[in-house]
Amino acid sequence: MTRALRRVGLPAVAGALVALAFPWTGAAQSMEDANRSVSDAESRANSLEGFMPRVMAATTRPSTPYTERFADGELLFRLRDYSRAAVLFTDIVTNHRDSPAYANALYLLGEALYQAGDRYGARTRFREIVMQHGTDPLYRPFVQRALGRLIEISLRSRDQRPQSVQEMNEIFARINQLPPGDIEAQTTYVRGKYYFLRPNPDYDAARQAFESIPASAAIYPQSRYFLGAILTAQERFPEAIQAFSRVTQLDAQNDQQRQQVIDLAWLAIGRLRLERNEYDGAAEAYQRVGRNSTFFDRALFELAWAHIRNGDAIRAENALEVLSVSNPDSPLIPEGKLLWGNLLLRTGRFDRAQRVFQDVRTQFGPVSARLDQLVAQNTDPQLYFRQLLQMNSMVFDASSILPPQAVAFVREEGTLEDSLGVVGDLNTCRQYIRESEDLIARLNAAINSPSRAHVFRELRNAREQAFQAQNRITRARAALAAALDSAASGLSDNNLNGVLAQRRPLDASASRLPIDDAGVRRRDRAAEAEFTNLGQELQRNEQRVANLEAMLAAMRRYLRDNPNPRGNVDLSGLNNEITQHETAITSYRARISELRRQITAGRAQVGVGDPRYQRDLEIAREYRDLLVRQMEIQRNAGRMPADAQALFSRLDEAERRVQSFDQRVQAIVDERITGVRSQVQEEERNVAGYRVRLADLEREAADVVGRAMMQSIANVRLHFYRIVMRADLGLVDVAWEERENHNNRARILAEELNRESTALNDEFSEVIEGAENETQRNANGANGGSQPGTTPGAQPGTNPAPQNPQTPQNPEATPGTAPQPGAGGTTPAPGGR
């Protein structure tokens, strides 16, 4: 026994004996801790009433005053973030029509929509200013600007319907009602543009409008340029040159826009002088366009034509060479290179001309082939239009469907860009509708969840404080339970042991309950981190699906480009399998979209009142019930501390106050949620209407815009086909000219050879004739006194045979014995190739 006590240790045995002898010593200490915890819980419960003034204030004023929203919108507008600025201005225009900022917000909303590319939405806002508030002094600063924008929208949309023309007449009638001194220069300028650019221009009215713009106006150079354009349209070329010359004398003052107007004026002067065959003057005007100008490529191209018409091929070549080097992406490059190649061809530099033509063929031949393929693959305009819509691209331009080399020409031509703009606008609308539907789904998830109080900041903070107070009460009960456990030490009771077995696992949960703001934020961040991990895993799965989709697309293209692959390949079975995988990928994407919506909805519900907080309340109720049973058992056993019941009652009272506060806050939340829910439902109906209207617009545009796009693509294809064809013709011309040059040289050489052969033959004939004469004289001298031309002993009237058989015969007497030019085929006849 003594050895056993020594092994255990005397201090431990002594402590155990003290605890058995004085069981109330540990219980007393635990009761003091419980008392402090209860006091702290009561203090927090009582402090909740201090949040009610802020809660009530949150119900009587908006979360953000409209003045702050207007200031934010104006800042975004100045930062050129027009889409976000339009959202804020729309809120003011919709919900604060009686505010002093309404007029300014309405105009800025129209301007933001106009700058963002939504011309039709902007037109609606500008019409409201002009038609509904045109006579209101509050809107006077915005009426003229709105009128100018309406005219510009009409010019850009080229809308010539009768109702549109009638509307423009009404706009001009309103402008005429304004005092002349109040009409702004911008309004007058836009009015002049409308008169000049409409299908049936009114040059007199346009000239009057442009001439009335003062020199101090920012658009004065543009108005002076249009005066020259009016004179040009009237074929008054000398006066037009003078008008454009006055524009070039204006000071640019480092203003890029003004410098562009001056460059355009120099181009106009060059064209007019070229039209009047003033080639030197035209060249001088073109050379005044600076290298940094956006029109430098155009000036070089037209300068080359001026030199060509002036007969100066060398300078024309120099201008075209500079064009190809300075701006290789210019839409004038194909025409410039073809012109350059022809100049080289005419001046006999065949090798260099061939390189230029071949360069054009190499650069634009694949472009023409790609356009041929594009036209061949898309014969149905409506189907092609729908395929473009399914691309879901927010920004649509020609580079999305055409080769890069064709984009510059398309932008110069303009028609396809307008058609693609319609496609882009429709896809943008579809994207906005999807985003609106997703936002509505998130709002519904938030306002219909138990944690809907977190939608409102002040109410969320109030409910968080209530939950923190409730958790402090639960922790105080845990401290009281520890005191009861100390008082029940050594008590052997099966019912008590069963209660303790159920309660003690809850002790750890109670100790982890958040009781301050840091704990609540920590819990919310943990929940958001879980959703973030789920989103990342979903993103990885989406990437896997995208990779599979790319592999299937590559297989499809390979089978399309190689319809007869090598080996024993079951093409039908392979295509069916690819189709099955594509169907599966479609279902995968639908599931991914649904999971993403669920993750987004779950993230929107993180906050006070979510399932974690509901579990806290369940722990609190379960803990209280177990504590009541434990106190009853210990009271019957005589082990109940004296102050335990009082502390328990104080906690119940504190809990009632917390619950009362939370119920009042929840009632305010429900009241405000009712208003929000009605607004969400209204917007949901609006979005449904927008989707129906969008579907109608897509059906209307499918045929009209689809055909316009196909026609534009066909025009682009024809343009590059002609470029390649002209390059091929240039190569043929080079080959033909080289052949002709070779033939000409051969003909010249043959003629020289014939001349030299003729001269040699003449000289040889003279030598032969001289030699024969000398021989005959010698023979006559040897016969002495014989008659000339006779030989002694010969019969009269006959010529004796020559004495020397080696003596050459006279070529004149025996034709055919001397070589003639061209005889025997050794000398080419004159003029032969």
Order of alpha helices (4+ residues) and beta strands (2+ residues): alpha-alpha-alpha-alpha-alpha-alpha-alpha-alpha-alpha-alpha-alpha-alpha-alpha-alpha-alpha-alpha-alpha-alpha-alpha-alpha-alpha-alpha-alpha-alpha-alpha-alpha-alpha-alpha-alpha
